[in-house]
Amino acid sequence: MKVNSVAKLTRGEELRARLLELALTGVPDDQIAEILTREGHHSPNCEDKVLPITVQRLRLAAGIKAKAQRNRWTHEPTLLSAVQLAARLDIPVNWIYVQIRRKRLLIDQQSTGAYLFQNSPAIVNAVRDLRNRTINHLDLRIIQPHQEGHQHA
């Protein structure tokens, strides 16, 4: 899709103006696409909706950077995603996933596909110990419904 192909739409300038207005306030691209679709707009190559890629290309062409990426998974504030845990420990998130694959870090995967960690000093410190090789193995699986799990040294 060429960015100027939006201008050829009947309401193309209105679409572009509204899109940029939303982008400047930090609304993520996929939400902008949903809003514009509800308002009756569509992408040049799609008659029934505005595509997130259309939003992204127009936003980038206008020099507007995305404010923040949306988290794919929503979860309770008592839990940390792998990305949040990595940020807390100032380590690459890939390291966490590698430890899970190598079975050095055992944790239940949520039905959404996410790995969620208890947001507690004990869990954060245990992962830090695994990172620092103070322990060789960490088991955070739920053994019984109300049990947090245990660690192996």
JOBEL-V140585 format. One record per pair of residues at least 6 apart in sequence whose C-alpha atoms are under 8 Angstrom apart, sorted by the first residue. I is the first residue (numbers start at 1). GAP is how many residues later the second one is. D is the distance in whole Angstrom. If there is no record, write none. Layout:
# JOBEL-V140585
{{I & GAP & D} {I & GAP & D}}
This chain:
# JOBEL-V140585
{{1 & 43 & 7} {1 & 44 & 7} {1 & 53 & 8} {3 & 54 & 7} {3 & 55 & 6} {3 & 58 & 8} {5 & 39 & 6} {6 & 6 & 5} {6 & 7 & 8} {6 & 10 & 8} {6 & 37 & 7} {6 & 38 & 6} {7 & 6 & 6} {9 & 35 & 7} {11 & 30 & 7} {15 & 21 & 7} {15 & 26 & 7} {16 & 42 & 7} {18 & 18 & 8} {19 & 13 & 7} {19 & 17 & 7} {19 & 36 & 7} {19 & 39 & 8} {19 & 40 & 8} {20 & 38 & 8} {20 & 39 & 6} {20 & 42 & 8} {22 & 10 & 7} {23 & 6 & 7} {23 & 9 & 7} {23 & 36 & 7} {23 & 41 & 7} {23 & 43 & 7} {24 & 40 & 7} {26 & 40 & 7} {26 & 41 & 5} {26 & 42 & 7} {27 & 40 & 8} {28 & 38 & 7} {28 & 39 & 8} {28 & 40 & 8} {28 & 41 & 7} {28 & 42 & 7} {29 & 23 & 6} {29 & 24 & 8} {29 & 26 & 6} {29 & 27 & 6} {30 & 21 & 8} {30 & 22 & 5} {30 & 25 & 8} {32 & 20 & 8} {32 & 23 & 7} {33 & 16 & 8} {33 & 17 & 5} {33 & 18 & 6} {33 & 19 & 5} {33 & 22 & 6} {34 & 15 & 8} {34 & 16 & 7} {36 & 6 & 7} {36 & 13 & 8} {36 & 14 & 6} {37 & 11 & 8} {37 & 12 & 5} {37 & 13 & 5} {40 & 9 & 8} {41 & 8 & 7} {41 & 9 & 6} {42 & 6 & 6} {42 & 7 & 4} {42 & 8 & 4} {42 & 9 & 8} {43 & 6 & 6} {43 & 7 & 5} {43 & 8 & 6} {43 & 11 & 7} {59 & 6 & 7} {73 & 39 & 7} {73 & 41 & 7} {77 & 42 & 8} {78 & 40 & 6} {78 & 41 & 5} {78 & 42 & 8} {79 & 37 & 6} {79 & 38 & 5} {79 & 39 & 5} {79 & 40 & 5} {80 & 36 & 5} {80 & 37 & 5} {80 & 38 & 6} {80 & 39 & 6} {81 & 33 & 7} {81 & 34 & 6} {81 & 35 & 5} {81 & 36 & 6} {82 & 11 & 6} {82 & 14 & 7} {82 & 32 & 8} {82 & 33 & 6} {82 & 34 & 7} {82 & 35 & 7} {83 & 10 & 6} {85 & 8 & 8} {85 & 32 & 8} {85 & 39 & 7} {86 & 6 & 6} {86 & 7 & 5} {86 & 10 & 7} {87 & 6 & 8} {89 & 35 & 8} {89 & 39 & 7} {96 & 9 & 8} {99 & 6 & 5} {100 & 6 & 6} {100 & 7 & 7} {103 & 34 & 8} {104 & 32 & 7} {104 & 33 & 5} {104 & 34 & 6} {104 & 35 & 8} {105 & 32 & 6} {105 & 33 & 5} {105 & 34 & 6} {105 & 35 & 7} {106 & 32 & 6} {106 & 33 & 5} {106 & 34 & 6} {106 & 35 & 6} {107 & 8 & 7} {107 & 32 & 6} {107 & 33 & 5} {107 & 34 & 5} {107 & 35 & 8} {108 & 7 & 7} {108 & 32 & 7} {108 & 33 & 5} {108 & 34 & 7} {109 & 6 & 5} {109 & 7 & 8} {110 & 6 & 7} {117 & 6 & 7} {126 & 12 & 7} {126 & 25 & 8} {127 & 11 & 7} {129 & 6 & 6} {130 & 6 & 6} {130 & 7 & 7} {130 & 8 & 7} {134 & 19 & 8} {135 & 17 & 7} {135 & 18 & 5} {136 & 16 & 7} {136 & 17 & 6} {137 & 14 & 7} {137 & 15 & 5} {137 & 16 & 6} {138 & 12 & 7} {138 & 13 & 5} {138 & 14 & 6} {138 & 15 & 7} {139 & 10 & 6} {139 & 11 & 5} {139 & 12 & 5} {139 & 13 & 7} {140 & 8 & 7} {140 & 9 & 5} {140 & 10 & 6} {140 & 11 & 7} {141 & 7 & 7} {141 & 8 & 5} {141 & 9 & 8} {142 & 6 & 6} {142 & 7 & 5} {143 & 6 & 6}}
